[in-house]
Amino acid sequence: MDLTWINGQNRQQNFPLIFADKKTGETILTGVAYVDTYFNYDFNNPIDNTHTISSTIGRHKEFTLNLASIGIETNYKNIIGRLWLQTGQMASIIQDVDGTTARGRNTNINNLKYIREAAAGYHFNKWYGVNIEMGIFMSYIGLESYVTQENWCYQRSMVCDFTPFYFSGARVQIFPTKNYKTELWLLNGWQSYNSWNSFIGMGNSNYYRPNENVQLVANFYVGKDSKTSIYRFHHDNSIVARYFNQPKSKGISQAACSINTHYGFQNGAGVTPAQQYMTGAALTNRLWFNKNKIALSIRGDVVTNPGLYLAFSPSTVTPNDFTDAISLDAKQKLTIYQGTTTVDIMPTDYVTFRFEYAKRQSNIPYFAGHGGTTSPDGWTTTASTGWRPDLRKTEDRFTVAVNFRL
């Protein structure tokens, strides 16, 4: 099947960095390289140049190296081996909030922050394939990918931004038929390298593709992800459908849509699902033009997270005006709406020029205003005593991104 059109999937059809056995022709290693850069302008123009409430975009009015990654993958003689190294701004945004690094010793985030994905395992020739792996791998909760080039929009939907991007653990992938894959996970926790306590997180992922024009996904996770007796459950599902496909057309060459929905909650230690839950949805439509060299994506999404247990903190300054407002008024429930328009120019499989305009709105002040979220003058070295972050209900931004992948 050709799955390169799917939201959250690699669009490459050819892989130039392949190293094969000269005698048998069997592939030994596939090399991979990826660089993602952007320039983002936040129309609130924060004085500290910090763009908030995003795991994709962290800076304003600067040229930024978002992610640089190289790696190798192998399936030689049924061995599963994968090692991706990474650096760049996005890795810090996502990994530096891993609270499990405070439990015990030998757990510093620097031990693993330059490893994007690493796994070892074996492929068994049973049914249509059975894979067993252990290591660090990308999360399948949330339709969109950690790698921005694989997504139809640059800024991920808020549903995907609020859910994990990596897991540390073990998994079994089972292909009972050629159209269906299911996975079983044993994990240290929700986007954590280590464990909060003695309870191992568990998950299940299911992909059904009746043909190359439809993908149905349902994923589940349950884990004890705090120092107390709080359990977390999350369910994520999506439908991706291609409803037009004329790849040789110089007009519209493809058309597809995707919908991703999510519901989760925390329970225990005095917390109920009615108090702390996260629900959301994202709907995207994408049109390709000129033999799939140009694409236009339009997306609308919403997320509600009243207990804030997954919400980004808009500032590191304490006390935090945002969380204080929520705690003082039980009727306040964080709700974010986002609209995105994205244009991609893709002269080859290996490079993308992306232009994106987005507008976000929340029911309470949440996004960085002109005064910023760091200090009175925007520097971390300036005392912020008595100063409050400038938070706004709306945010408009324009982003230009360039990436390549081999």
C-alpha positions as CSV (number, residue, x, y, z in Angstrom):
1,M,0.0,0.0,0.0
2,D,1.0,3.6,-0.6
3,L,0.6,5.3,2.8
4,T,2.8,8.3,2.1
5,W,-0.2,10.6,2.0
6,I,-1.4,9.9,5.5
7,N,-1.3,12.6,8.2
8,G,1.5,11.6,10.6
9,Q,3.3,9.3,8.1
10,N,6.7,9.7,6.3
11,R,6.0,10.8,2.7
12,Q,9.2,9.4,1.3
13,Q,8.9,6.7,-1.4
14,N,12.6,6.3,-2.0
15,F,15.4,5.9,0.6
16,P,18.8,6.9,-0.9
17,L,20.9,6.0,2.2
18,I,20.6,2.2,1.8
19,F,23.6,-0.1,2.4
20,A,23.2,-3.6,1.1
21,D,25.0,-7.0,1.1
22,K,26.9,-7.0,-2.2
23,K,26.5,-10.7,-2.6
24,T,22.8,-11.2,-1.8
25,G,21.5,-7.7,-2.3
26,E,19.8,-7.8,1.1
27,T,19.6,-4.5,2.9
28,I,21.8,-4.3,6.0
29,L,21.4,-0.7,7.1
30,T,19.3,2.2,6.1
31,G,20.7,5.6,7.1
32,V,18.4,8.5,7.9
33,A,19.0,12.2,8.3
34,Y,16.6,15.0,9.1
35,V,16.8,18.7,9.7
36,D,13.9,21.0,10.6
37,T,14.3,24.8,10.8
38,Y,11.7,27.7,11.2
39,F,11.2,31.4,11.5
40,N,8.1,32.2,13.6
41,Y,6.4,35.6,14.1
42,D,3.9,35.9,17.0
43,F,1.8,39.0,16.4
44,N,1.6,39.6,20.2
45,N,5.4,40.3,19.8
46,P,6.6,39.1,23.3
47,I,9.6,41.1,24.5
48,D,11.4,37.9,25.6
49,N,11.0,36.3,22.1
50,T,9.4,33.2,23.8
51,H,6.5,31.6,22.1
52,T,4.4,29.7,24.6
53,I,1.9,26.8,24.7
54,S,3.5,24.7,22.0
55,S,5.8,21.7,21.9
56,T,6.6,22.5,18.3
57,I,7.4,26.2,18.3
58,G,9.4,27.8,21.2
59,R,10.7,31.1,19.9
60,H,9.5,34.3,18.2
61,K,11.1,36.5,15.6
62,E,14.2,34.3,15.4
63,F,15.7,31.7,13.0
64,T,15.6,28.5,14.9
65,L,17.0,25.0,14.5
66,N,14.0,23.0,15.7
67,L,15.3,19.4,15.2
68,A,18.4,17.8,13.7
69,S,18.5,14.1,13.7
70,I,20.6,11.3,12.2
71,G,20.2,7.6,12.6
72,I,20.4,4.0,11.3
73,E,17.8,1.3,11.1
74,T,18.1,-2.4,10.2
75,N,16.0,-5.5,9.7
76,Y,18.9,-7.6,8.6
77,K,18.2,-11.3,9.1
78,N,15.1,-10.6,11.2
79,I,17.1,-8.3,13.6
80,I,15.3,-5.1,14.6
81,G,17.7,-2.3,15.3
82,R,17.1,1.4,15.4
83,L,19.1,4.4,16.7
84,W,18.2,8.0,16.1
85,L,20.2,10.8,17.6
86,Q,18.8,14.3,18.0
87,T,19.5,17.8,19.0
88,G,17.6,21.1,18.7
89,Q,15.1,23.3,20.5
90,M,12.1,20.9,20.3
91,A,13.8,18.1,22.2
92,S,14.3,20.5,25.2
93,I,10.7,21.7,25.1
94,I,9.4,18.1,25.3
95,Q,11.9,16.3,27.5
96,D,12.7,18.9,30.1
97,V,9.2,18.5,31.7
98,D,9.9,14.8,32.6
99,G,9.3,14.8,36.3
100,T,10.4,11.2,36.8
101,T,14.1,12.2,36.6
102,A,13.8,13.4,40.2
103,R,13.1,9.8,41.4
104,G,16.4,8.1,42.5
105,R,19.8,8.5,41.0
106,N,21.3,7.7,37.5
107,T,18.2,9.3,36.0
108,N,19.4,12.7,34.7
109,I,17.6,13.9,31.6
110,N,21.0,14.5,30.0
111,N,21.5,10.7,29.9
112,L,19.0,10.4,27.1
113,K,18.0,13.8,25.7
114,Y,20.2,13.3,22.6
115,I,18.5,10.0,21.8
116,R,15.3,10.4,19.8
117,E,14.5,6.7,19.3
118,A,16.5,3.5,20.1
119,A,15.3,0.0,20.2
120,A,16.5,-3.6,19.8
121,G,14.3,-6.6,19.0
122,Y,13.5,-9.5,16.7
123,H,11.0,-10.2,13.9
124,F,9.3,-13.5,13.9
125,N,7.8,-14.9,10.6
126,K,4.5,-15.7,12.2
127,W,1.2,-14.7,10.5
128,Y,2.0,-11.5,8.7
129,G,4.8,-10.7,11.2
130,V,5.4,-10.5,14.9
131,N,7.9,-7.9,16.3
132,I,9.2,-7.8,19.8
133,E,11.1,-4.6,20.8
134,M,12.6,-2.9,23.9
135,G,13.9,0.6,24.2
136,I,12.7,4.2,23.6
137,F,10.2,4.6,20.8
138,M,7.8,7.2,19.5
139,S,4.3,7.4,21.1
140,Y,1.3,6.3,19.0
141,I,-1.2,8.3,21.2
142,G,-2.2,11.2,19.0
143,L,-2.5,11.0,15.2
144,E,0.3,13.4,14.4
145,S,4.0,12.7,14.5
146,Y,7.0,14.0,16.5
147,V,8.6,14.6,13.1
148,T,6.9,17.8,11.8
149,Q,7.5,16.9,8.1
150,E,5.2,13.9,8.5
151,N,2.3,16.1,9.6
152,W,-0.1,18.1,7.4
153,C,0.4,21.2,9.6
154,Y,3.6,22.5,11.3
155,Q,2.1,23.3,14.7
156,R,0.5,20.1,15.9
157,S,-3.2,20.1,17.0
158,M,-3.6,20.7,20.7
159,V,-4.9,17.2,21.1
160,C,-1.5,15.9,19.9
161,D,0.5,18.6,21.8
162,F,-1.1,17.6,25.1
163,T,-0.3,13.8,24.6
164,P,3.0,12.0,24.8
165,F,5.7,11.9,22.1
166,Y,7.9,9.1,23.5
167,F,7.7,6.0,25.6
168,S,10.4,4.0,27.3
169,G,9.4,0.3,27.6
170,A,8.7,-2.8,25.6
171,R,6.2,-3.7,22.9
172,V,4.9,-6.6,20.8
173,Q,3.6,-5.7,17.3
174,I,1.3,-8.4,15.8
175,F,0.1,-8.4,12.2
176,P,-2.6,-11.2,12.2
177,T,-3.7,-10.1,8.7
178,K,-2.1,-7.9,6.1
179,N,-4.6,-5.1,6.8
180,Y,-4.5,-5.1,10.6
181,K,-1.8,-4.4,13.2
182,T,-2.2,-4.5,17.0
183,E,0.4,-3.6,19.6
184,L,0.8,-4.4,23.3
185,W,2.9,-2.0,25.5
186,L,4.6,-2.2,28.8
187,L,5.9,1.3,29.7
188,N,7.6,3.3,32.4
189,G,4.9,5.9,32.1
190,W,3.3,8.8,30.2
191,Q,6.1,10.5,28.3
192,S,8.7,9.6,31.0
193,Y,12.0,7.8,30.9
194,N,11.7,6.4,34.4
195,S,8.7,5.4,36.5
196,W,6.8,7.4,39.1
197,N,6.3,4.3,41.2
198,S,6.1,0.5,41.1
199,F,3.1,0.4,38.7
200,I,4.0,-0.3,35.1
201,G,2.0,1.5,32.5
202,M,0.1,-0.5,29.9
203,G,-1.1,0.3,26.4
204,N,-2.7,-1.0,23.2
205,S,-2.5,0.3,19.7
206,N,-4.6,-0.8,16.8
207,Y,-4.3,0.1,13.1
208,Y,-6.8,-1.1,10.4
209,R,-6.2,-0.3,6.7
210,P,-8.9,-2.0,4.6
211,N,-7.2,-0.4,1.5
212,E,-4.7,2.3,0.9
213,N,-7.3,5.1,1.0
214,V,-8.5,4.5,4.6
215,Q,-6.8,4.2,8.0
216,L,-8.6,3.6,11.3
217,V,-6.7,3.9,14.5
218,A,-7.7,3.2,18.2
219,N,-5.1,3.5,21.0
220,F,-5.4,3.0,24.8
221,Y,-3.2,3.8,27.8
222,V,-3.5,3.3,31.5
223,G,-0.8,4.0,34.1
224,K,-0.1,5.3,37.6
225,D,1.6,8.6,36.7
226,S,2.2,10.5,39.9
227,K,3.9,10.1,43.3
228,T,0.5,9.5,44.8
229,S,-2.3,6.9,44.0
230,I,-3.5,8.7,40.8
231,Y,-4.3,6.6,37.8
232,R,-4.4,7.9,34.3
233,F,-6.5,6.5,31.5
234,H,-6.5,7.8,27.9
235,H,-8.2,6.7,24.7
236,D,-7.3,8.2,21.3
237,N,-8.8,7.3,17.9
238,S,-8.6,8.7,14.4
239,I,-10.0,8.2,10.9
240,V,-7.9,9.3,7.8
241,A,-9.4,9.0,4.4
242,R,-8.3,9.9,0.9
243,Y,-11.3,10.7,-1.3
244,F,-9.5,11.7,-4.5
245,N,-6.3,10.4,-6.1
246,Q,-5.0,11.4,-9.6
247,P,-1.3,11.7,-9.0
248,K,-0.5,12.7,-12.6
249,S,-2.9,15.7,-12.5
250,K,-1.5,19.2,-12.7
251,G,-4.6,20.5,-11.0
252,I,-5.8,18.8,-7.8
253,S,-3.9,15.5,-7.6
254,Q,-5.0,14.2,-4.2
255,A,-7.5,15.1,-1.5
256,A,-7.8,13.7,2.0
257,C,-9.2,14.4,5.4
258,S,-8.4,13.3,8.9
259,I,-10.3,13.5,12.3
260,N,-8.6,12.7,15.6
261,T,-10.5,12.6,18.9
262,H,-9.3,12.0,22.4
263,Y,-10.6,11.4,25.9
264,G,-8.7,10.8,29.1
265,F,-8.8,11.4,32.8
266,Q,-7.1,11.0,36.2
267,N,-8.6,9.2,39.2
268,G,-7.5,8.6,42.8
269,A,-6.1,10.5,45.8
270,G,-9.2,12.7,46.0
271,V,-9.2,13.4,42.3
272,T,-12.2,12.3,40.2
273,P,-12.6,12.1,36.4
274,A,-15.2,14.8,36.5
275,Q,-12.5,17.2,37.9
276,Q,-9.5,16.2,35.9
277,Y,-10.0,15.1,32.3
278,M,-8.8,16.0,28.8
279,T,-10.9,15.8,25.7
280,G,-10.5,17.2,22.3
281,A,-10.8,16.8,18.5
282,A,-9.0,17.9,15.4
283,L,-10.4,18.0,11.8
284,T,-8.1,18.6,8.9
285,N,-8.6,18.6,5.1
286,R,-5.7,18.6,2.7
287,L,-5.6,19.1,-1.1
288,W,-2.5,18.3,-3.2
289,F,-1.8,20.1,-6.5
290,N,0.6,19.8,-9.5
291,K,1.5,16.1,-9.2
292,N,1.6,16.3,-5.4
293,K,4.3,19.1,-5.4
294,I,2.1,21.6,-3.6
295,A,-0.4,21.1,-0.8
296,L,-3.0,23.1,1.1
297,S,-4.1,22.0,4.6
298,I,-6.9,23.6,6.7
299,R,-7.4,22.5,10.2
300,G,-9.6,23.3,13.2
301,D,-9.2,21.8,16.6
302,V,-10.2,22.2,20.2
303,V,-9.1,20.8,23.6
304,T,-10.5,21.1,27.1
305,N,-8.3,20.3,30.1
306,P,-10.0,21.7,33.3
307,G,-7.7,20.1,35.8
308,L,-4.6,21.3,34.0
309,Y,-2.7,18.0,34.6
310,L,-1.6,18.0,30.9
311,A,-1.6,21.7,30.2
312,F,1.5,23.7,29.3
313,S,2.5,26.2,32.0
314,P,2.5,29.7,30.3
315,S,5.3,30.9,32.6
316,T,7.9,29.7,35.0
317,V,7.3,32.7,37.3
318,T,5.6,31.8,40.6
319,P,3.0,32.4,41.7
320,N,1.4,31.7,38.3
321,D,-1.5,33.9,37.5
322,F,-3.0,31.3,35.2
323,T,-3.1,28.4,37.6
324,D,-4.1,30.7,40.4
325,A,-7.1,31.8,38.4
326,I,-8.2,28.2,37.8
327,S,-7.7,27.2,41.5
328,L,-9.6,30.2,42.8
329,D,-12.6,29.8,40.4
330,A,-13.8,26.2,40.1
331,K,-15.9,27.2,37.1
332,Q,-12.9,28.0,35.1
333,K,-12.1,25.2,32.7
334,L,-9.2,25.7,30.2
335,T,-10.5,25.4,26.6
336,I,-8.4,26.2,23.6
337,Y,-9.6,26.7,20.0
338,Q,-7.1,26.7,17.1
339,G,-7.4,27.3,13.4
340,T,-4.5,26.6,11.0
341,T,-3.9,27.2,7.3
342,T,-0.8,25.6,5.9
343,V,0.8,25.7,2.4
344,D,3.5,23.1,1.5
345,I,5.9,23.3,-1.5
346,M,7.5,19.9,-2.0
347,P,9.8,19.9,-5.1
348,T,11.1,16.4,-4.1
349,D,10.4,13.8,-1.5
350,Y,13.4,15.1,0.5
351,V,12.6,18.8,1.1
352,T,9.6,20.8,2.2
353,F,9.0,24.6,2.3
354,R,6.1,25.3,4.6
355,F,4.1,28.5,5.2
356,E,1.6,28.5,8.0
357,Y,-0.8,31.0,9.6
358,A,-2.6,30.1,12.8
359,K,-5.0,31.7,15.3
360,R,-5.6,30.4,18.8
361,Q,-8.1,31.5,21.4
362,S,-8.6,30.4,25.0
363,N,-11.5,31.1,27.5
364,I,-9.0,32.6,30.0
365,P,-5.7,34.5,29.5
366,Y,-3.2,31.8,28.5
367,F,-0.9,32.9,25.6
368,A,2.1,35.2,25.9
369,G,1.4,38.9,25.4
370,H,3.8,41.7,24.5
371,G,5.1,41.8,28.1
372,G,6.3,38.3,27.8
373,T,6.4,35.5,30.4
374,T,10.0,35.7,31.7
375,S,10.7,39.0,33.5
376,P,10.1,42.8,33.2
377,D,12.7,43.1,30.4
378,G,12.6,39.5,29.1
379,W,15.9,38.3,30.6
380,T,16.1,35.4,33.1
381,T,18.8,37.3,35.0
382,T,16.4,40.2,35.8
383,A,14.5,40.0,39.1
384,S,10.8,39.3,38.6
385,T,9.7,40.1,42.2
386,G,6.2,41.6,42.1
387,W,6.1,41.3,38.3
388,R,3.3,39.3,36.6
389,P,3.5,37.6,33.2
390,D,1.5,39.2,30.4
391,L,-1.1,36.6,29.4
392,R,-3.7,37.1,26.6
393,K,-6.7,35.1,25.4
394,T,-5.8,35.2,21.8
395,E,-2.7,34.5,19.7
396,D,-1.9,35.0,16.0
397,R,1.3,33.8,14.4
398,F,2.9,33.2,11.0
399,T,5.6,30.6,10.5
400,V,8.0,29.7,7.7
401,A,9.7,26.3,8.0
402,V,12.2,24.5,5.8
403,N,13.2,20.9,6.3
404,F,14.9,18.0,4.5
405,R,14.9,14.3,5.1
406,L,16.9,11.5,3.5
